[in-house]
Amino acid sequence: LFSFLVFLRYQVYYGYPLQTYLEYPIIIAQDIVLLLFILRFSGNMKRALFYAVTFWGGWYMLTLRKWIIDLAMNLCTLISAASKLAQLRCLWQTKDSGQVSALTWSMSAYTCA
């Protein structure tokens, strides 16, 4: 979600045409709905306010200075790779791949790389 937020904010900040980043608001909305479902069904809805404040705070902090948005954009690859490593760690600890297919995992790893 952080990477999508940074990509969207970066493109808006530098005035790219809407067609180049129209998918990001949709992806962000999907991630937020998914996060709300996870919080709802795990009984942690009180955390939703924390995530909402973090989301909005991050949205405005990214453009306080030009170097912040540029640095955040450069760190997105590292953050994406770290999220993949966190997923791998979770899979390794549980020893259960569940619904993870080799095709979707390889597409995700390729995109991250």
PDB file as gemmi writes it, atoms N, CA and C in Angstrom:
CRYST1    1.000    1.000    1.000  90.00  90.00  90.00 P 1                      
ATOM      1  N   LEU A   1       0.831  -1.189   0.000  1.00  0.00           N  
ATOM      2  CA  LEU A   1       0.000   0.000   0.000  1.00  0.00           C  
ATOM      3  C   LEU A   1       0.876   1.253   0.000  1.00  0.00           C  
ATOM      4  N   PHE A   2       1.985   1.205   0.744  1.00  0.00           N  
ATOM      5  CA  PHE A   2       2.886   2.348   0.782  1.00  0.00           C  
ATOM      6  C   PHE A   2       3.441   2.671  -0.604  1.00  0.00           C  
ATOM      7  N   SER A   3       3.838   1.627  -1.312  1.00  0.00           N  
ATOM      8  CA  SER A   3       4.413   1.852  -2.647  1.00  0.00           C  
ATOM      9  C   SER A   3       3.393   2.472  -3.594  1.00  0.00           C  
ATOM     10  N   PHE A   4       2.174   1.977  -3.556  1.00  0.00           N  
ATOM     11  CA  PHE A   4       1.136   2.545  -4.421  1.00  0.00           C  
ATOM     12  C   PHE A   4       0.845   3.989  -4.049  1.00  0.00           C  
ATOM     13  N   LEU A   5       0.847   4.281  -2.760  1.00  0.00           N  
ATOM     14  CA  LEU A   5       0.624   5.645  -2.301  1.00  0.00           C  
ATOM     15  C   LEU A   5       1.729   6.569  -2.810  1.00  0.00           C  
ATOM     16  N   VAL A   6       2.974   6.107  -2.712  1.00  0.00           N  
ATOM     17  CA  VAL A   6       4.100   6.918  -3.171  1.00  0.00           C  
ATOM     18  C   VAL A   6       4.044   7.120  -4.681  1.00  0.00           C  
ATOM     19  N   PHE A   7       3.773   6.039  -5.426  1.00  0.00           N  
ATOM     20  CA  PHE A   7       3.680   6.158  -6.886  1.00  0.00           C  
ATOM     21  C   PHE A   7       2.597   7.159  -7.286  1.00  0.00           C  
ATOM     22  N   LEU A   8       1.434   7.066  -6.652  1.00  0.00           N  
ATOM     23  CA  LEU A   8       0.339   7.979  -6.981  1.00  0.00           C  
ATOM     24  C   LEU A   8       0.710   9.417  -6.652  1.00  0.00           C  
ATOM     25  N   ARG A   9       1.231   9.629  -5.468  1.00  0.00           N  
ATOM     26  CA  ARG A   9       1.584  10.985  -5.053  1.00  0.00           C  
ATOM     27  C   ARG A   9       2.690  11.565  -5.935  1.00  0.00           C  
ATOM     28  N   TYR A  10       3.656  10.739  -6.304  1.00  0.00           N  
ATOM     29  CA  TYR A  10       4.753  11.170  -7.166  1.00  0.00           C  
ATOM     30  C   TYR A  10       4.218  11.632  -8.517  1.00  0.00           C  
ATOM     31  N   GLN A  11       3.322  10.857  -9.085  1.00  0.00           N  
ATOM     32  CA  GLN A  11       2.797  11.191 -10.407  1.00  0.00           C  
ATOM     33  C   GLN A  11       1.924  12.447 -10.356  1.00  0.00           C  
ATOM     34  N   VAL A  12       1.146  12.596  -9.289  1.00  0.00           N  
ATOM     35  CA  VAL A  12       0.332  13.811  -9.138  1.00  0.00           C  
ATOM     36  C   VAL A  12       1.237  15.021  -8.914  1.00  0.00           C  
ATOM     37  N   TYR A  13       2.256  14.854  -8.082  1.00  0.00           N  
ATOM     38  CA  TYR A  13       3.169  15.956  -7.738  1.00  0.00           C  
ATOM     39  C   TYR A  13       3.874  16.505  -8.968  1.00  0.00           C  
ATOM     40  N   TYR A  14       4.324  15.613  -9.851  1.00  0.00           N  
ATOM     41  CA  TYR A  14       5.048  16.049 -11.037  1.00  0.00           C  
ATOM     42  C   TYR A  14       4.140  16.294 -12.247  1.00  0.00           C  
ATOM     43  N   GLY A  15       2.850  16.202 -12.074  1.00  0.00           N  
ATOM     44  CA  GLY A  15       1.906  16.586 -13.116  1.00  0.00           C  
ATOM     45  C   GLY A  15       1.822  15.649 -14.305  1.00  0.00           C  
ATOM     46  N   TYR A  16       2.017  14.356 -14.070  1.00  0.00           N  
ATOM     47  CA  TYR A  16       1.871  13.385 -15.163  1.00  0.00           C  
ATOM     48  C   TYR A  16       0.411  13.318 -15.597  1.00  0.00           C  
ATOM     49  N   PRO A  17       0.153  12.952 -16.844  1.00  0.00           N  
ATOM     50  CA  PRO A  17      -1.233  12.837 -17.305  1.00  0.00           C  
ATOM     51  C   PRO A  17      -1.992  11.766 -16.515  1.00  0.00           C  
ATOM     52  N   LEU A  18      -3.266  11.992 -16.308  1.00  0.00           N  
ATOM     53  CA  LEU A  18      -4.108  11.096 -15.514  1.00  0.00           C  
ATOM     54  C   LEU A  18      -4.088   9.661 -16.034  1.00  0.00           C  
ATOM     55  N   GLN A  19      -3.990   9.474 -17.329  1.00  0.00           N  
ATOM     56  CA  GLN A  19      -4.014   8.131 -17.903  1.00  0.00           C  
ATOM     57  C   GLN A  19      -2.824   7.287 -17.451  1.00  0.00           C  
ATOM     58  N   THR A  20      -1.724   7.915 -17.075  1.00  0.00           N  
ATOM     59  CA  THR A  20      -0.537   7.157 -16.694  1.00  0.00           C  
ATOM     60  C   THR A  20      -0.620   6.592 -15.285  1.00  0.00           C  
ATOM     61  N   TYR A  21      -1.504   7.126 -14.449  1.00  0.00           N  
ATOM     62  CA  TYR A  21      -1.586   6.633 -13.070  1.00  0.00           C  
ATOM     63  C   TYR A  21      -3.007   6.356 -12.602  1.00  0.00           C  
ATOM     64  N   LEU A  22      -3.934   6.217 -13.501  1.00  0.00           N  
ATOM     65  CA  LEU A  22      -5.336   6.010 -13.140  1.00  0.00           C  
ATOM     66  C   LEU A  22      -5.559   4.704 -12.390  1.00  0.00           C  
ATOM     67  N   GLU A  23      -4.701   3.712 -12.601  1.00  0.00           N  
ATOM     68  CA  GLU A  23      -4.874   2.426 -11.927  1.00  0.00           C  
ATOM     69  C   GLU A  23      -4.533   2.498 -10.439  1.00  0.00           C  
ATOM     70  N   TYR A  24      -3.665   3.417 -10.035  1.00  0.00           N  
ATOM     71  CA  TYR A  24      -3.230   3.459  -8.641  1.00  0.00           C  
ATOM     72  C   TYR A  24      -4.350   3.788  -7.662  1.00  0.00           C  
ATOM     73  N   PRO A  25      -5.237   4.759  -7.919  1.00  0.00           N  
ATOM     74  CA  PRO A  25      -6.339   4.977  -6.967  1.00  0.00           C  
ATOM     75  C   PRO A  25      -7.230   3.740  -6.813  1.00  0.00           C  
ATOM     76  N   ILE A  26      -7.410   2.999  -7.889  1.00  0.00           N  
ATOM     77  CA  ILE A  26      -8.235   1.786  -7.822  1.00  0.00           C  
ATOM     78  C   ILE A  26      -7.528   0.721  -6.987  1.00  0.00           C  
ATOM     79  N   ILE A  27      -6.237   0.540  -7.209  1.00  0.00           N  
ATOM     80  CA  ILE A  27      -5.482  -0.441  -6.441  1.00  0.00           C  
ATOM     81  C   ILE A  27      -5.435  -0.052  -4.965  1.00  0.00           C  
ATOM     82  N   ILE A  28      -5.253   1.227  -4.683  1.00  0.00           N  
ATOM     83  CA  ILE A  28      -5.221   1.695  -3.292  1.00  0.00           C  
ATOM     84  C   ILE A  28      -6.573   1.443  -2.632  1.00  0.00           C  
ATOM     85  N   ALA A  29      -7.656   1.734  -3.329  1.00  0.00           N  
ATOM     86  CA  ALA A  29      -8.993   1.483  -2.774  1.00  0.00           C  
ATOM     87  C   ALA A  29      -9.194  -0.004  -2.487  1.00  0.00           C  
ATOM     88  N   GLN A  30      -8.751  -0.865  -3.390  1.00  0.00           N  
ATOM     89  CA  GLN A  30      -8.863  -2.308  -3.170  1.00  0.00           C  
ATOM     90  C   GLN A  30      -8.057  -2.733  -1.945  1.00  0.00           C  
ATOM     91  N   ASP A  31      -6.852  -2.216  -1.813  1.00  0.00           N  
ATOM     92  CA  ASP A  31      -6.023  -2.566  -0.660  1.00  0.00           C  
ATOM     93  C   ASP A  31      -6.643  -2.083   0.648  1.00  0.00           C  
ATOM     94  N   ILE A  32      -7.236  -0.902   0.627  1.00  0.00           N  
ATOM     95  CA  ILE A  32      -7.868  -0.367   1.839  1.00  0.00           C  
ATOM     96  C   ILE A  32      -9.073  -1.215   2.231  1.00  0.00           C  
ATOM     97  N   VAL A  33      -9.892  -1.589   1.247  1.00  0.00           N  
ATOM     98  CA  VAL A  33     -11.049  -2.444   1.538  1.00  0.00           C  
ATOM     99  C   VAL A  33     -10.583  -3.793   2.090  1.00  0.00           C  
ATOM    100  N   LEU A  34      -9.551  -4.366   1.479  1.00  0.00           N  
ATOM    101  CA  LEU A  34      -9.004  -5.632   1.957  1.00  0.00           C  
ATOM    102  C   LEU A  34      -8.478  -5.489   3.381  1.00  0.00           C  
ATOM    103  N   LEU A  35      -7.767  -4.412   3.666  1.00  0.00           N  
ATOM    104  CA  LEU A  35      -7.255  -4.172   5.009  1.00  0.00           C  
ATOM    105  C   LEU A  35      -8.396  -4.032   6.010  1.00  0.00           C  
ATOM    106  N   LEU A  36      -9.463  -3.336   5.626  1.00  0.00           N  
ATOM    107  CA  LEU A  36     -10.614  -3.198   6.512  1.00  0.00           C  
ATOM    108  C   LEU A  36     -11.280  -4.545   6.786  1.00  0.00           C  
ATOM    109  N   PHE A  37     -11.388  -5.391   5.770  1.00  0.00           N  
ATOM    110  CA  PHE A  37     -11.939  -6.726   5.985  1.00  0.00           C  
ATOM    111  C   PHE A  37     -11.072  -7.535   6.939  1.00  0.00           C  
ATOM    112  N   ILE A  38      -9.769  -7.461   6.745  1.00  0.00           N  
ATOM    113  CA  ILE A  38      -8.852  -8.192   7.623  1.00  0.00           C  
ATOM    114  C   ILE A  38      -8.983  -7.692   9.058  1.00  0.00           C  
ATOM    115  N   LEU A  39      -9.013  -6.386   9.234  1.00  0.00           N  
ATOM    116  CA  LEU A  39      -9.159  -5.827  10.578  1.00  0.00           C  
ATOM    117  C   LEU A  39     -10.508  -6.177  11.188  1.00  0.00           C  
ATOM    118  N   ARG A  40     -11.538  -6.149  10.393  1.00  0.00           N  
ATOM    119  CA  ARG A  40     -12.893  -6.454  10.884  1.00  0.00           C  
ATOM    120  C   ARG A  40     -13.005  -7.894  11.358  1.00  0.00           C  
ATOM    121  N   PHE A  41     -12.532  -8.816  10.548  1.00  0.00           N  
ATOM    122  CA  PHE A  41     -12.702 -10.222  10.873  1.00  0.00           C  
ATOM    123  C   PHE A  41     -11.663 -10.749  11.855  1.00  0.00           C  
ATOM    124  N   SER A  42     -10.610  -9.992  12.090  1.00  0.00           N  
ATOM    125  CA  SER A  42      -9.649 -10.388  13.117  1.00  0.00           C  
ATOM    126  C   SER A  42      -9.935  -9.695  14.447  1.00  0.00           C  
ATOM    127  N   GLY A  43     -10.948  -8.825  14.468  1.00  0.00           N  
ATOM    128  CA  GLY A  43     -11.348  -8.151  15.699  1.00  0.00           C  
ATOM    129  C   GLY A  43     -10.481  -6.958  16.068  1.00  0.00           C  
ATOM    130  N   ASN A  44      -9.801  -6.370  15.120  1.00  0.00           N  
ATOM    131  CA  ASN A  44      -8.914  -5.238  15.385  1.00  0.00           C  
ATOM    132  C   ASN A  44      -9.384  -3.959  14.706  1.00  0.00           C  
ATOM    133  N   MET A  45     -10.661  -3.691  14.685  1.00  0.00           N  
ATOM    134  CA  MET A  45     -11.166  -2.498  13.995  1.00  0.00           C  
ATOM    135  C   MET A  45     -10.660  -1.200  14.616  1.00  0.00           C  
ATOM    136  N   LYS A  46     -10.220  -1.250  15.874  1.00  0.00           N  
ATOM    137  CA  LYS A  46      -9.687  -0.037  16.500  1.00  0.00           C  
ATOM    138  C   LYS A  46      -8.403   0.420  15.815  1.00  0.00           C  
ATOM    139  N   ARG A  47      -7.704  -0.488  15.164  1.00  0.00           N  
ATOM    140  CA  ARG A  47      -6.486  -0.129  14.449  1.00  0.00           C  
ATOM    141  C   ARG A  47      -6.781   0.610  13.150  1.00  0.00           C  
ATOM    142  N   ALA A  48      -7.995   0.525  12.665  1.00  0.00           N  
ATOM    143  CA  ALA A  48      -8.350   1.172  11.405  1.00  0.00           C  
ATOM    144  C   ALA A  48      -8.124   2.682  11.491  1.00  0.00           C  
ATOM    145  N   LEU A  49      -8.428   3.282  12.617  1.00  0.00           N  
ATOM    146  CA  LEU A  49      -8.209   4.718  12.785  1.00  0.00           C  
ATOM    147  C   LEU A  49      -6.722   5.045  12.702  1.00  0.00           C  
ATOM    148  N   PHE A  50      -5.888   4.220  13.326  1.00  0.00           N  
ATOM    149  CA  PHE A  50      -4.439   4.425  13.255  1.00  0.00           C  
ATOM    150  C   PHE A  50      -3.953   4.357  11.814  1.00  0.00           C  
ATOM    151  N   TYR A  51      -4.424   3.357  11.072  1.00  0.00           N  
ATOM    152  CA  TYR A  51      -4.006   3.223   9.675  1.00  0.00           C  
ATOM    153  C   TYR A  51      -4.521   4.380   8.826  1.00  0.00           C  
ATOM    154  N   ALA A  52      -5.722   4.852   9.096  1.00  0.00           N  
ATOM    155  CA  ALA A  52      -6.271   5.977   8.339  1.00  0.00           C  
ATOM    156  C   ALA A  52      -5.454   7.246   8.585  1.00  0.00           C  
ATOM    157  N   VAL A  53      -5.103   7.488   9.834  1.00  0.00           N  
ATOM    158  CA  VAL A  53      -4.299   8.666  10.163  1.00  0.00           C  
ATOM    159  C   VAL A  53      -2.913   8.550   9.531  1.00  0.00           C  
ATOM    160  N   THR A  54      -2.328   7.347   9.576  1.00  0.00           N  
ATOM    161  CA  THR A  54      -1.020   7.126   8.952  1.00  0.00           C  
ATOM    162  C   THR A  54      -1.091   7.348   7.452  1.00  0.00           C  
ATOM    163  N   PHE A  55      -2.153   6.856   6.830  1.00  0.00           N  
ATOM    164  CA  PHE A  55      -2.340   7.018   5.394  1.00  0.00           C  
ATOM    165  C   PHE A  55      -2.422   8.490   5.013  1.00  0.00           C  
ATOM    166  N   TRP A  56      -3.297   9.239   5.674  1.00  0.00           N  
ATOM    167  CA  TRP A  56      -3.463  10.657   5.348  1.00  0.00           C  
ATOM    168  C   TRP A  56      -2.232  11.471   5.710  1.00  0.00           C  
ATOM    169  N   GLY A  57      -1.596  11.149   6.841  1.00  0.00           N  
ATOM    170  CA  GLY A  57      -0.371  11.849   7.218  1.00  0.00           C  
ATOM    171  C   GLY A  57       0.745  11.610   6.213  1.00  0.00           C  
ATOM    172  N   GLY A  58       0.884  10.366   5.780  1.00  0.00           N  
ATOM    173  CA  GLY A  58       1.890  10.036   4.775  1.00  0.00           C  
ATOM    174  C   GLY A  58       1.630  10.722   3.454  1.00  0.00           C  
ATOM    175  N   TRP A  59       0.348  10.827   3.097  1.00  0.00           N  
ATOM    176  CA  TRP A  59      -0.036  11.472   1.840  1.00  0.00           C  
ATOM    177  C   TRP A  59       0.459  12.911   1.797  1.00  0.00           C  
ATOM    178  N   TYR A  60       0.307  13.643   2.902  1.00  0.00           N  
ATOM    179  CA  TYR A  60       0.715  15.044   2.917  1.00  0.00           C  
ATOM    180  C   TYR A  60       2.195  15.238   3.225  1.00  0.00           C  
ATOM    181  N   MET A  61       2.783  14.347   3.999  1.00  0.00           N  
ATOM    182  CA  MET A  61       4.205  14.481   4.329  1.00  0.00           C  
ATOM    183  C   MET A  61       5.096  14.221   3.123  1.00  0.00           C  
ATOM    184  N   LEU A  62       4.621  13.422   2.179  1.00  0.00           N  
ATOM    185  CA  LEU A  62       5.444  13.097   1.013  1.00  0.00           C  
ATOM    186  C   LEU A  62       5.826  14.324   0.192  1.00  0.00           C  
ATOM    187  N   THR A  63       4.979  15.330   0.198  1.00  0.00           N  
ATOM    188  CA  THR A  63       5.258  16.496  -0.648  1.00  0.00           C  
ATOM    189  C   THR A  63       5.644  17.740   0.151  1.00  0.00           C  
ATOM    190  N   LEU A  64       6.064  17.560   1.386  1.00  0.00           N  
ATOM    191  CA  LEU A  64       6.542  18.723   2.137  1.00  0.00           C  
ATOM    192  C   LEU A  64       7.777  19.323   1.473  1.00  0.00           C  
ATOM    193  N   ARG A  65       8.647  18.458   1.007  1.00  0.00           N  
ATOM    194  CA  ARG A  65       9.847  18.874   0.294  1.00  0.00           C  
ATOM    195  C   ARG A  65      10.032  17.961  -0.910  1.00  0.00           C  
ATOM    196  N   LYS A  66      10.647  18.492  -1.948  1.00  0.00           N  
ATOM    197  CA  LYS A  66      10.851  17.713  -3.170  1.00  0.00           C  
ATOM    198  C   LYS A  66      11.713  16.484  -2.914  1.00  0.00           C  
ATOM    199  N   TRP A  67      12.731  16.602  -2.080  1.00  0.00           N  
ATOM    200  CA  TRP A  67      13.626  15.480  -1.832  1.00  0.00           C  
ATOM    201  C   TRP A  67      12.928  14.337  -1.107  1.00  0.00           C  
ATOM    202  N   ILE A  68      11.877  14.634  -0.341  1.00  0.00           N  
ATOM    203  CA  ILE A  68      11.153  13.572   0.371  1.00  0.00           C  
ATOM    204  C   ILE A  68      10.444  12.664  -0.618  1.00  0.00           C  
ATOM    205  N   ILE A  69       9.731  13.240  -1.572  1.00  0.00           N  
ATOM    206  CA  ILE A  69       9.010  12.428  -2.554  1.00  0.00           C  
ATOM    207  C   ILE A  69       9.991  11.666  -3.448  1.00  0.00           C  
ATOM    208  N   ASP A  70      11.117  12.289  -3.794  1.00  0.00           N  
ATOM    209  CA  ASP A  70      12.122  11.603  -4.615  1.00  0.00           C  
ATOM    210  C   ASP A  70      12.762  10.443  -3.856  1.00  0.00           C  
ATOM    211  N   LEU A  71      13.090  10.662  -2.592  1.00  0.00           N  
ATOM    212  CA  LEU A  71      13.663   9.598  -1.774  1.00  0.00           C  
ATOM    213  C   LEU A  71      12.670   8.461  -1.575  1.00  0.00           C  
ATOM    214  N   ALA A  72      11.418   8.802  -1.304  1.00  0.00           N  
ATOM    215  CA  ALA A  72      10.391   7.776  -1.115  1.00  0.00           C  
ATOM    216  C   ALA A  72      10.205   6.953  -2.384  1.00  0.00           C  
ATOM    217  N   MET A  73      10.264   7.605  -3.523  1.00  0.00           N  
ATOM    218  CA  MET A  73      10.132   6.879  -4.789  1.00  0.00           C  
ATOM    219  C   MET A  73      11.294   5.907  -4.976  1.00  0.00           C  
ATOM    220  N   ASN A  74      12.492   6.319  -4.616  1.00  0.00           N  
ATOM    221  CA  ASN A  74      13.654   5.441  -4.735  1.00  0.00           C  
ATOM    222  C   ASN A  74      13.610   4.284  -3.743  1.00  0.00           C  
ATOM    223  N   LEU A  75      12.993   4.489  -2.589  1.00  0.00           N  
ATOM    224  CA  LEU A  75      12.916   3.439  -1.577  1.00  0.00           C  
ATOM    225  C   LEU A  75      11.794   2.435  -1.835  1.00  0.00           C  
ATOM    226  N   CYS A  76      10.924   2.732  -2.774  1.00  0.00           N  
ATOM    227  CA  CYS A  76       9.795   1.830  -3.047  1.00  0.00           C  
ATOM    228  C   CYS A  76      10.245   0.439  -3.468  1.00  0.00           C  
ATOM    229  N   THR A  77      11.306   0.349  -4.240  1.00  0.00           N  
ATOM    230  CA  THR A  77      11.803  -0.959  -4.656  1.00  0.00           C  
ATOM    231  C   THR A  77      12.281  -1.745  -3.450  1.00  0.00           C  
ATOM    232  N   LEU A  78      13.005  -1.096  -2.563  1.00  0.00           N  
ATOM    233  CA  LEU A  78      13.478  -1.749  -1.354  1.00  0.00           C  
ATOM    234  C   LEU A  78      12.308  -2.200  -0.472  1.00  0.00           C  
ATOM    235  N   ILE A  79      11.305  -1.358  -0.343  1.00  0.00           N  
ATOM    236  CA  ILE A  79      10.142  -1.699   0.478  1.00  0.00           C  
ATOM    237  C   ILE A  79       9.367  -2.850  -0.144  1.00  0.00           C  
ATOM    238  N   SER A  80       9.218  -2.848  -1.454  1.00  0.00           N  
ATOM    239  CA  SER A  80       8.536  -3.950  -2.132  1.00  0.00           C  
ATOM    240  C   SER A  80       9.288  -5.259  -1.935  1.00  0.00           C  
ATOM    241  N   ALA A  81      10.596  -5.205  -2.054  1.00  0.00           N  
ATOM    242  CA  ALA A  81      11.398  -6.412  -1.840  1.00  0.00           C  
ATOM    243  C   ALA A  81      11.284  -6.880  -0.390  1.00  0.00           C  
ATOM    244  N   ALA A  82      11.273  -5.956   0.551  1.00  0.00           N  
ATOM    245  CA  ALA A  82      11.136  -6.319   1.958  1.00  0.00           C  
ATOM    246  C   ALA A  82       9.786  -6.976   2.230  1.00  0.00           C  
ATOM    247  N   SER A  83       8.742  -6.509   1.565  1.00  0.00           N  
ATOM    248  CA  SER A  83       7.432  -7.133   1.774  1.00  0.00           C  
ATOM    249  C   SER A  83       7.423  -8.561   1.242  1.00  0.00           C  
ATOM    250  N   LYS A  84       8.115  -8.793   0.140  1.00  0.00           N  
ATOM    251  CA  LYS A  84       8.211 -10.166  -0.392  1.00  0.00           C  
ATOM    252  C   LYS A  84       8.984 -11.053   0.574  1.00  0.00           C  
ATOM    253  N   LEU A  85      10.044 -10.513   1.176  1.00  0.00           N  
ATOM    254  CA  LEU A  85      10.804 -11.287   2.148  1.00  0.00           C  
ATOM    255  C   LEU A  85       9.959 -11.596   3.390  1.00  0.00           C  
ATOM    256  N   ALA A  86       9.116 -10.648   3.798  1.00  0.00           N  
ATOM    257  CA  ALA A  86       8.228 -10.894   4.933  1.00  0.00           C  
ATOM    258  C   ALA A  86       7.218 -11.996   4.609  1.00  0.00           C  
ATOM    259  N   GLN A  87       6.723 -12.000   3.387  1.00  0.00           N  
ATOM    260  CA  GLN A  87       5.802 -13.064   2.978  1.00  0.00           C  
ATOM    261  C   GLN A  87       6.506 -14.412   2.959  1.00  0.00           C  
ATOM    262  N   LEU A  88       7.724 -14.445   2.431  1.00  0.00           N  
ATOM    263  CA  LEU A  88       8.491 -15.690   2.421  1.00  0.00           C  
ATOM    264  C   LEU A  88       8.765 -16.194   3.834  1.00  0.00           C  
ATOM    265  N   ARG A  89       9.085 -15.286   4.726  1.00  0.00           N  
ATOM    266  CA  ARG A  89       9.341 -15.652   6.124  1.00  0.00           C  
ATOM    267  C   ARG A  89       8.097 -16.261   6.753  1.00  0.00           C  
ATOM    268  N   CYS A  90       6.961 -15.656   6.499  1.00  0.00           N  
ATOM    269  CA  CYS A  90       5.702 -16.181   7.034  1.00  0.00           C  
ATOM    270  C   CYS A  90       5.411 -17.569   6.474  1.00  0.00           C  
ATOM    271  N   LEU A  91       5.605 -17.747   5.179  1.00  0.00           N  
ATOM    272  CA  LEU A  91       5.393 -19.063   4.568  1.00  0.00           C  
ATOM    273  C   LEU A  91       6.358 -20.095   5.146  1.00  0.00           C  
ATOM    274  N   TRP A  92       7.593 -19.686   5.385  1.00  0.00           N  
ATOM    275  CA  TRP A  92       8.603 -20.602   5.914  1.00  0.00           C  
ATOM    276  C   TRP A  92       8.247 -21.023   7.339  1.00  0.00           C  
ATOM    277  N   GLN A  93       7.783 -20.076   8.153  1.00  0.00           N  
ATOM    278  CA  GLN A  93       7.450 -20.378   9.543  1.00  0.00           C  
ATOM    279  C   GLN A  93       6.218 -21.258   9.664  1.00  0.00           C  
ATOM    280  N   THR A  94       5.198 -20.993   8.854  1.00  0.00           N  
ATOM    281  CA  THR A  94       3.963 -21.768   8.955  1.00  0.00           C  
ATOM    282  C   THR A  94       4.053 -23.105   8.235  1.00  0.00           C  
ATOM    283  N   LYS A  95       5.000 -23.229   7.328  1.00  0.00           N  
ATOM    284  CA  LYS A  95       5.167 -24.441   6.512  1.00  0.00           C  
ATOM    285  C   LYS A  95       3.884 -24.791   5.754  1.00  0.00           C  
ATOM    286  N   ASP A  96       3.111 -23.752   5.416  1.00  0.00           N  
ATOM    287  CA  ASP A  96       1.858 -23.953   4.698  1.00  0.00           C  
ATOM    288  C   ASP A  96       1.722 -22.858   3.648  1.00  0.00           C  
ATOM    289  N   SER A  97       1.721 -23.264   2.394  1.00  0.00           N  
ATOM    290  CA  SER A  97       1.622 -22.276   1.323  1.00  0.00           C  
ATOM    291  C   SER A  97       0.182 -21.833   1.093  1.00  0.00           C  
ATOM    292  N   GLY A  98      -0.782 -22.566   1.616  1.00  0.00           N  
ATOM    293  CA  GLY A  98      -2.185 -22.168   1.499  1.00  0.00           C  
ATOM    294  C   GLY A  98      -2.608 -22.001   0.059  1.00  0.00           C  
ATOM    295  N   GLN A  99      -3.040 -20.826  -0.283  1.00  0.00           N  
ATOM    296  CA  GLN A  99      -3.561 -20.549  -1.620  1.00  0.00           C  
ATOM    297  C   GLN A  99      -2.515 -19.949  -2.552  1.00  0.00           C  
ATOM    298  N   VAL A 100      -1.258 -19.972  -2.163  1.00  0.00           N  
ATOM    299  CA  VAL A 100      -0.207 -19.389  -2.984  1.00  0.00           C  
ATOM    300  C   VAL A 100       0.132 -20.345  -4.125  1.00  0.00           C  
ATOM    301  N   SER A 101       0.022 -19.836  -5.346  1.00  0.00           N  
ATOM    302  CA  SER A 101       0.397 -20.661  -6.492  1.00  0.00           C  
ATOM    303  C   SER A 101       1.763 -20.211  -6.998  1.00  0.00           C  
ATOM    304  N   ALA A 102       2.443 -21.099  -7.659  1.00  0.00           N  
ATOM    305  CA  ALA A 102       3.772 -20.775  -8.188  1.00  0.00           C  
ATOM    306  C   ALA A 102       3.687 -19.666  -9.230  1.00  0.00           C  
ATOM    307  N   LEU A 103       2.618 -19.646 -10.025  1.00  0.00           N  
ATOM    308  CA  LEU A 103       2.471 -18.630 -11.062  1.00  0.00           C  
ATOM    309  C   LEU A 103       2.314 -17.236 -10.460  1.00  0.00           C  
ATOM    310  N   THR A 104       1.416 -17.095  -9.492  1.00  0.00           N  
ATOM    311  CA  THR A 104       1.213 -15.768  -8.900  1.00  0.00           C  
ATOM    312  C   THR A 104       2.444 -15.327  -8.123  1.00  0.00           C  
ATOM    313  N   TRP A 105       3.107 -16.248  -7.447  1.00  0.00           N  
ATOM    314  CA  TRP A 105       4.310 -15.884  -6.706  1.00  0.00           C  
ATOM    315  C   TRP A 105       5.409 -15.436  -7.661  1.00  0.00           C  
ATOM    316  N   SER A 106       5.599 -16.140  -8.752  1.00  0.00           N  
ATOM    317  CA  SER A 106       6.662 -15.765  -9.690  1.00  0.00           C  
ATOM    318  C   SER A 106       6.338 -14.447 -10.382  1.00  0.00           C  
ATOM    319  N   MET A 107       5.064 -14.197 -10.692  1.00  0.00           N  
ATOM    320  CA  MET A 107       4.686 -12.904 -11.281  1.00  0.00           C  
ATOM    321  C   MET A 107       4.956 -11.776 -10.297  1.00  0.00           C  
ATOM    322  N   SER A 108       4.652 -11.996  -9.035  1.00  0.00           N  
ATOM    323  CA  SER A 108       4.901 -10.986  -8.020  1.00  0.00           C  
ATOM    324  C   SER A 108       6.391 -10.734  -7.831  1.00  0.00           C  
ATOM    325  N   ALA A 109       7.179 -11.796  -7.801  1.00  0.00           N  
ATOM    326  CA  ALA A 109       8.626 -11.659  -7.660  1.00  0.00           C  
ATOM    327  C   ALA A 109       9.230 -10.958  -8.875  1.00  0.00           C  
ATOM    328  N   TYR A 110       8.751 -11.288 -10.074  1.00  0.00           N  
ATOM    329  CA  TYR A 110       9.235 -10.646 -11.299  1.00  0.00           C  
ATOM    330  C   TYR A 110       8.913  -9.152 -11.279  1.00  0.00           C  
ATOM    331  N   THR A 111       7.696  -8.799 -10.880  1.00  0.00           N  
ATOM    332  CA  THR A 111       7.294  -7.393 -10.803  1.00  0.00           C  
ATOM    333  C   THR A 111       8.156  -6.644  -9.812  1.00  0.00           C  
ATOM    334  N   CYS A 112       8.412  -7.260  -8.674  1.00  0.00           N  
ATOM    335  CA  CYS A 112       9.231  -6.622  -7.647  1.00  0.00           C  
ATOM    336  C   CYS A 112      10.654  -6.417  -8.142  1.00  0.00           C  
ATOM    337  N   ALA A 113      11.187  -7.429  -8.822  1.00  0.00           N  
ATOM    338  CA  ALA A 113      12.561  -7.322  -9.322  1.00  0.00           C  
ATOM    339  C   ALA A 113      12.646  -6.269 -10.410  1.00  0.00           C  
TER     340      ALA A 113                                                      
END                                                                             
